[in-house]
Amino acid sequence: MSERSCPDCDVLMEQTNVTAEGVGDLYIETERDGGILDRLGVGYQAPLSAYLCPECGFTRLYADLSE
């Protein structure tokens, strides 16, 4: 995934991990009923990557739509 900048501080965000007490990897679940995600080719599950701003703590999640 490419470099990400904080929209508030305009500094480079650092990739980090977000967990839910050992539940496992985070992902989004998509509907496969001909909706917008289906037309974009997004599978039933898409993994998420987390980025954290070292200045203000802003955290953003991105879905990996390439899988």
C-alpha positions as CSV (number, residue, x, y, z in Angstrom):
1,M,0.0,0.0,0.0
2,S,1.3,3.5,-0.8
3,E,2.4,6.1,1.7
4,R,-0.4,7.9,3.5
5,S,-0.4,11.5,4.9
6,C,-2.5,12.7,7.9
7,P,-5.3,15.0,6.6
8,D,-5.0,17.1,9.8
9,C,-1.2,17.3,10.4
10,D,0.1,16.7,6.8
11,V,2.8,14.3,8.2
12,L,3.5,10.8,7.0
13,M,1.3,8.2,8.7
14,E,2.8,4.9,10.0
15,Q,1.3,1.6,9.2
16,T,0.1,-0.1,12.4
17,N,-2.1,-3.0,13.5
18,V,-5.6,-2.8,14.9
19,T,-6.9,-5.8,16.9
20,A,-9.9,-6.7,18.9
21,E,-8.4,-8.7,21.7
22,G,-7.2,-11.7,19.7
23,V,-10.2,-12.0,17.4
24,G,-8.0,-12.1,14.4
25,D,-7.4,-10.0,11.3
26,L,-9.8,-7.1,10.5
27,Y,-11.7,-7.2,7.2
28,I,-14.8,-5.8,5.6
29,E,-17.6,-8.1,4.5
30,T,-19.3,-7.2,1.2
31,E,-22.6,-8.2,-0.4
32,R,-22.4,-10.0,-3.7
33,D,-25.8,-9.0,-5.0
34,G,-24.8,-6.8,-7.9
35,G,-24.1,-3.7,-5.8
36,I,-21.3,-1.2,-6.3
37,L,-18.7,-3.4,-4.5
38,D,-19.6,-6.4,-6.7
39,R,-19.2,-4.2,-9.8
40,L,-15.8,-3.1,-8.5
41,G,-14.7,-6.7,-8.2
42,V,-14.4,-6.7,-4.4
43,G,-14.7,-10.2,-3.0
44,Y,-16.8,-11.3,0.0
45,Q,-14.1,-10.3,2.4
46,A,-11.4,-7.6,1.9
47,P,-8.5,-7.2,4.4
48,L,-7.9,-3.9,6.1
49,S,-4.7,-1.9,6.7
50,A,-4.4,0.6,9.5
51,Y,-2.4,3.8,9.4
52,L,-1.7,6.0,12.5
53,C,-0.5,9.7,12.6
54,P,2.4,9.9,15.0
55,E,1.6,13.6,15.7
56,C,-2.2,13.6,16.6
57,G,-3.1,9.9,16.8
58,F,-5.6,10.0,13.9
59,T,-6.1,6.4,12.7
60,R,-7.5,5.5,9.3
61,L,-8.4,2.1,7.9
62,Y,-8.1,1.2,4.2
63,A,-9.6,-1.8,2.5
64,D,-7.3,-3.8,0.1
65,L,-9.6,-3.9,-3.0
66,S,-6.9,-5.6,-5.1
67,E,-7.6,-9.1,-3.6
